[in-house]
Amino acid sequence: MSRKPVYKVPIGSELILDRCHWRVIGKDADGYVVEGIDRDEHLTLPFSRVDDALATHDAQLITPKQAEKKKALLEYTGGYERVEQLDEEERRDVRARLGLMKAMEALAAEGLKLT
C-alpha cells in the first residue's frame, strides 16, 4: 500500500531536489513521475521522499503558476531580479525611493492624507 502525498505537487511543476532539476510530468500509485530538465532521465520519486524533502526545506517546488508570475515580474523589471543586479547609481536611487515610500506610509498611518 502506497502512502498518500502530503503536499500538492501540480503536474508541470519544477522540483529541485539534491541539486537536480526535475519536471513533474505525472503521478502514479508509487509517486511522482519526473523527467530531468538538465539531463535525459525519467524516474518515479516516492511521495514520502518528496514530502520529507519539502517539509525539511531540502527541496524547492516551483509551480507553473509561480513560474508564470516570476516571468511576468522579470518582464516588468527588465530582467532584474535583485537590487544587486543594478549598477551603484541605480541602487542609490532605489534606496532613496524606498526611504520616501516608508516615510509616506508612516505619515498615512498617522492619519495624514497624502495627495
C-alpha positions in Angstrom: 0.0 0.0 0.0 1.5 3.3 -1.0 1.4 6.5 1.1 -0.8 9.4 0.1 1.1 12.6 -0.6 1.0 15.4 2.0 1.9 18.2 -0.4 0.1 19.1 -3.6 2.6 19.0 -6.4 0.9 20.0 -9.7 1.9 18.4 -13.0 4.3 20.8 -14.8 6.0 21.9 -11.6 9.7 22.1 -11.3 11.2 20.3 -8.4 14.7 21.0 -7.3 15.9 18.0 -5.2 19.5 17.1 -4.3 20.7 19.8 -6.7 18.9 18.2 -9.6 16.2 19.9 -11.5 13.1 17.8 -12.3 9.9 18.5 -14.1 6.8 16.7 -12.8 5.1 15.0 -15.7 2.7 12.7 -13.9 1.7 10.9 -10.8 1.2 7.1 -10.3 0.4 4.9 -7.3 4.1 5.0 -6.1 5.0 8.6 -6.5 5.6 11.5 -8.9 6.8 10.7 -12.4 9.6 13.2 -13.2 11.9 13.9 -16.1 15.3 15.6 -15.8 15.4 19.2 -17.0 19.1 19.3 -17.4 19.6 15.6 -18.1 17.9 12.9 -20.2 16.4 10.8 -17.3 13.0 9.7 -16.2 12.1 8.2 -12.9 9.5 8.0 -10.1 10.1 9.8 -6.9 8.2 8.3 -4.0 5.7 10.5 -2.3 7.4 10.1 1.0 10.8 11.2 -0.4 9.3 14.4 -1.9 7.1 15.1 1.2 10.1 14.7 3.6 12.3 16.9 1.5 9.7 19.7 1.2 9.0 19.5 4.9 12.7 19.9 5.9 13.3 22.5 3.1 15.7 20.2 1.4 13.8 20.7 -1.8 12.3 23.6 -3.7 9.0 23.4 -5.6 8.2 25.9 -8.3 4.6 25.5 -9.5 3.6 26.6 -13.1 1.6 29.5 -11.5 4.7 30.7 -9.6 6.9 30.4 -12.7 4.4 32.4 -14.8 4.3 35.2 -12.1 8.1 35.3 -11.9 8.3 35.5 -15.7 5.8 38.4 -15.7 7.7 40.2 -12.9 11.1 39.8 -14.7 9.5 41.1 -17.9 8.2 44.1 -16.0 11.5 44.8 -14.3 13.5 44.4 -17.5 15.1 41.1 -16.3 16.3 42.3 -12.9 15.5 40.0 -10.1 17.5 41.6 -7.2 18.8 45.1 -6.4 22.4 43.8 -6.5 22.0 43.4 -10.3 21.7 47.2 -10.7 24.6 49.5 -11.0 25.6 51.6 -8.0 23.8 54.8 -9.1 20.6 53.0 -9.7 20.9 51.2 -6.3 21.2 54.7 -4.6 18.0 55.8 -6.4 16.2 52.7 -5.3 17.3 53.2 -1.6 16.2 56.9 -1.8 12.8 56.0 -3.2 12.4 53.3 -0.6 13.0 55.8 2.2 10.5 58.2 0.7 7.9 55.4 0.4 8.4 54.3 4.0 8.0 57.9 5.2 4.8 58.3 3.2 3.4 55.1 4.7 4.3 56.3 8.2 2.5 59.6 7.6 -0.5 57.8 6.2 -0.6 55.5 9.2 -0.7 58.6 11.4 -3.9 59.7 9.6 -2.5 62.3 7.3 -4.0 62.3 3.8 -1.3 62.3 1.1 -2.1 63.5 -2.4 
